[in-house]
Amino acid sequence: MSYRIGVIQPNIVFGDVEGNMERLLKLVNALREWDLLVLPELTFTGYVFESREEAIEYGKRYMDESLKWMENISGEYGGGVVAGFVEHVHGKVFNSAAIAVDGEIKGVYRKIHLFYKEKEWFDPGDKEPFVVDVGKARVGIMICYDWMFPEVARILSLEGADVIAHPANLVYGYAYTAMKARAIENLVYVATVNRVGRDNRAGMDITFKGGSQIVSPKMEVLYRAGDGEEAGVVDIDLSLARDKRYTKLNHVFKDRRIELYKRLLKP
């Protein structure tokens, strides 16, 4: 069952929302057809905020515009789009990612595990991970540092995800190896999408080095981006993510011994 995953690895300039959207659009237009398009964490604004107040201000100013951009792209191309953005709602501000399908926002995931200074800028996510139908595939979302916690990918897989979209702003390379493990642990496809460019503000000078990748349920790297701005598409076989057997006698979910995992639920 063929399915096409596209990735956009952009050079994001902090605060240049309009310019970032223009650059993103050029990269989108350069791609051939896709069923699911995945973009990085905090795609439109950049990553390093001066303060929580600044994050709130960006959420107030650009949240609706960011969501509308995603709706327009998904509507025009007739597929699904996952991208990170600053969400401001009810006095809280979240590092979130939305999924738009055929011109309509179908869900917003709020990053559960905040990394470093994000704890000063954002509120932690307050909803469980979820899965959305995007054409023939079931798609779940996790964001960047969520990679450190295998529970997120497992929940999405138990909910029926064929593909995990993983928008990120990665500085360390460990996540790429870890997401190979998340793929084979759950027999799912994983699209980890990073950015390039530099955020030099708030006393931090961070260079984002790209390396976006798509991994198969067999831990095969089907696509690996370089360290520059680029876009790419990979054809995948969804049937590989629907069969949860390792061998004729082993099943990734049925072999679990959940009666012995009670410690996982204790603080």
ROSERO-201311 format. One record per residue (C-alpha): x, y, z; residue in three letters. Coordinates in steps of 0.5 Angstrom, whole numbers. Layout:
{pt {X,Y,Z},ala}
...
This chain:
{pt {0,0,0},met}
{pt {4,6,-3},ser}
{pt {4,13,1},tyr}
{pt {8,19,0},arg}
{pt {12,23,6},ile}
{pt {15,29,4},gly}
{pt {20,33,9},val}
{pt {21,41,9},ile}
{pt {28,42,12},gln}
{pt {28,50,12},pro}
{pt {33,56,14},asn}
{pt {29,59,19},ile}
{pt {30,66,21},val}
{pt {28,68,28},phe}
{pt {22,73,28},gly}
{pt {21,74,20},asp}
{pt {15,70,20},val}
{pt {13,73,13},glu}
{pt {20,71,10},gly}
{pt {20,64,13},asn}
{pt {13,63,10},met}
{pt {15,65,3},glu}
{pt {21,61,4},arg}
{pt {17,55,6},leu}
{pt {12,56,0},leu}
{pt {18,56,-5},lys}
{pt {21,49,-2},leu}
{pt {13,46,-2},val}
{pt {13,48,-9},asn}
{pt {19,45,-11},ala}
{pt {17,38,-9},leu}
{pt {13,33,-13},arg}
{pt {6,30,-10},glu}
{pt {6,28,-3},trp}
{pt {1,25,2},asp}
{pt {4,28,8},leu}
{pt {8,33,9},leu}
{pt {12,34,15},val}
{pt {16,41,18},leu}
{pt {20,43,24},pro}
{pt {18,45,31},glu}
{pt {17,52,31},leu}
{pt {17,53,24},thr}
{pt {14,60,23},phe}
{pt {18,64,29},thr}
{pt {24,61,30},gly}
{pt {26,57,37},tyr}
{pt {30,62,42},val}
{pt {25,66,46},phe}
{pt {28,72,50},glu}
{pt {22,70,55},ser}
{pt {15,67,57},arg}
{pt {12,74,55},glu}
{pt {16,74,48},glu}
{pt {13,67,47},ala}
{pt {6,69,49},ile}
{pt {6,75,44},glu}
{pt {9,71,38},tyr}
{pt {3,66,40},gly}
{pt {-2,72,40},lys}
{pt {1,75,33},arg}
{pt {2,69,29},tyr}
{pt {-2,63,31},met}
{pt {-8,64,27},asp}
{pt {-3,66,21},glu}
{pt {1,60,22},ser}
{pt {-5,55,22},leu}
{pt {-8,59,16},lys}
{pt {-2,57,12},trp}
{pt {-2,50,14},met}
{pt {-10,50,12},glu}
{pt {-8,53,5},asn}
{pt {-2,48,3},ile}
{pt {-6,42,5},ser}
{pt {-12,45,2},gly}
{pt {-8,46,-5},glu}
{pt {-4,40,-5},tyr}
{pt {-10,35,-2},gly}
{pt {-6,32,3},gly}
{pt {-4,33,10},gly}
{pt {1,38,13},val}
{pt {4,37,20},val}
{pt {8,43,23},ala}
{pt {10,46,29},gly}
{pt {8,53,32},phe}
{pt {7,58,38},val}
{pt {0,56,41},glu}
{pt {-3,62,46},his}
{pt {-10,60,49},val}
{pt {-13,61,55},his}
{pt {-7,65,58},gly}
{pt {-3,59,57},lys}
{pt {3,58,51},val}
{pt {5,52,48},phe}
{pt {10,49,44},asn}
{pt {5,46,39},ser}
{pt {4,42,33},ala}
{pt {-2,42,28},ala}
{pt {-4,37,23},ile}
{pt {-8,40,17},ala}
{pt {-12,35,13},val}
{pt {-15,37,6},asp}
{pt {-15,45,8},gly}
{pt {-18,44,15},glu}
{pt {-14,43,22},ile}
{pt {-16,36,25},lys}
{pt {-12,37,31},gly}
{pt {-6,40,35},val}
{pt {-1,37,40},tyr}
{pt {2,40,45},arg}
{pt {9,38,47},lys}
{pt {9,34,53},ile}
{pt {17,34,55},his}
{pt {20,41,55},leu}
{pt {27,42,54},phe}
{pt {32,46,58},tyr}
{pt {30,54,57},lys}
{pt {23,52,54},glu}
{pt {21,50,61},lys}
{pt {21,58,62},glu}
{pt {18,60,56},trp}
{pt {12,55,55},phe}
{pt {7,51,59},asp}
{pt {8,43,59},pro}
{pt {3,40,54},gly}
{pt {-4,38,58},asp}
{pt {-7,33,53},lys}
{pt {-5,25,51},glu}
{pt {-2,24,44},pro}
{pt {-7,22,39},phe}
{pt {-7,20,32},val}
{pt {-11,23,26},val}
{pt {-13,19,19},asp}
{pt {-9,23,13},val}
{pt {-11,19,7},gly}
{pt {-9,12,7},lys}
{pt {-5,13,13},ala}
{pt {-6,14,21},arg}
{pt {-1,19,23},val}
{pt {1,21,30},gly}
{pt {5,27,33},ile}
{pt {11,28,38},met}
{pt {16,34,38},ile}
{pt {23,34,39},cys}
{pt {25,32,46},tyr}
{pt {19,27,46},asp}
{pt {24,23,43},trp}
{pt {27,21,50},met}
{pt {21,18,52},phe}
{pt {19,12,49},pro}
{pt {12,12,52},glu}
{pt {10,17,47},val}
{pt {11,13,41},ala}
{pt {8,7,44},arg}
{pt {2,11,46},ile}
{pt {1,13,39},leu}
{pt {3,6,36},ser}
{pt {-2,3,40},leu}
{pt {-7,8,38},glu}
{pt {-6,5,31},gly}
{pt {-1,10,28},ala}
{pt {3,8,22},asp}
{pt {7,14,21},val}
{pt {10,18,27},ile}
{pt {11,26,25},ala}
{pt {17,28,29},his}
{pt {18,36,28},pro}
{pt {24,38,32},ala}
{pt {29,43,33},asn}
{pt {35,39,34},leu}
{pt {42,41,37},val}
{pt {44,34,39},tyr}
{pt {45,28,34},gly}
{pt {42,23,39},tyr}
{pt {35,23,37},ala}
{pt {36,21,30},tyr}
{pt {39,14,33},thr}
{pt {34,14,38},ala}
{pt {28,15,33},met}
{pt {31,9,29},lys}
{pt {29,5,36},ala}
{pt {22,8,36},arg}
{pt {21,6,29},ala}
{pt {23,-2,30},ile}
{pt {20,-2,38},glu}
{pt {13,0,35},asn}
{pt {14,-2,27},leu}
{pt {12,4,25},val}
{pt {15,9,20},tyr}
{pt {18,16,23},val}
{pt {19,22,20},ala}
{pt {24,27,24},thr}
{pt {24,34,21},val}
{pt {30,39,23},asn}
{pt {31,46,21},arg}
{pt {38,49,19},val}
{pt {40,56,21},gly}
{pt {42,60,27},arg}
{pt {38,63,33},asp}
{pt {43,68,37},asn}
{pt {39,71,42},arg}
{pt {38,71,50},ala}
{pt {45,69,51},gly}
{pt {45,63,47},met}
{pt {48,62,40},asp}
{pt {45,55,37},ile}
{pt {46,53,30},thr}
{pt {41,48,27},phe}
{pt {45,43,23},lys}
{pt {39,39,19},gly}
{pt {40,32,18},gly}
{pt {32,30,17},ser}
{pt {31,23,16},gln}
{pt {25,18,15},ile}
{pt {26,11,18},val}
{pt {22,5,16},ser}
{pt {20,0,21},pro}
{pt {26,-4,20},lys}
{pt {30,2,22},met}
{pt {32,3,15},glu}
{pt {34,10,13},val}
{pt {30,12,7},leu}
{pt {31,19,7},tyr}
{pt {37,23,10},arg}
{pt {38,31,9},ala}
{pt {44,34,9},gly}
{pt {46,41,13},asp}
{pt {43,46,8},gly}
{pt {36,48,6},glu}
{pt {32,42,2},glu}
{pt {26,38,1},ala}
{pt {25,31,-1},gly}
{pt {19,26,-2},val}
{pt {20,18,0},val}
{pt {15,13,-2},asp}
{pt {13,8,3},ile}
{pt {9,1,4},asp}
{pt {4,2,9},leu}
{pt {3,-5,10},ser}
{pt {10,-6,13},leu}
{pt {7,-2,19},ala}
{pt {0,-6,19},arg}
{pt {4,-12,21},asp}
{pt {6,-12,28},lys}
{pt {10,-19,28},arg}
{pt {17,-20,29},tyr}
{pt {17,-27,27},thr}
{pt {11,-32,26},lys}
{pt {11,-33,34},leu}
{pt {13,-26,36},asn}
{pt {8,-20,36},his}
{pt {10,-13,38},val}
{pt {4,-12,42},phe}
{pt {2,-18,44},lys}
{pt {8,-20,47},asp}
{pt {8,-15,52},arg}
{pt {7,-17,59},arg}
{pt {3,-11,62},ile}
{pt {2,-14,68},glu}
{pt {9,-14,70},leu}
{pt {10,-6,68},tyr}
{pt {6,-3,74},lys}
{pt {12,1,76},arg}
{pt {12,5,70},leu}
{pt {5,8,73},leu}
{pt {8,10,80},lys}
{pt {11,17,81},pro}
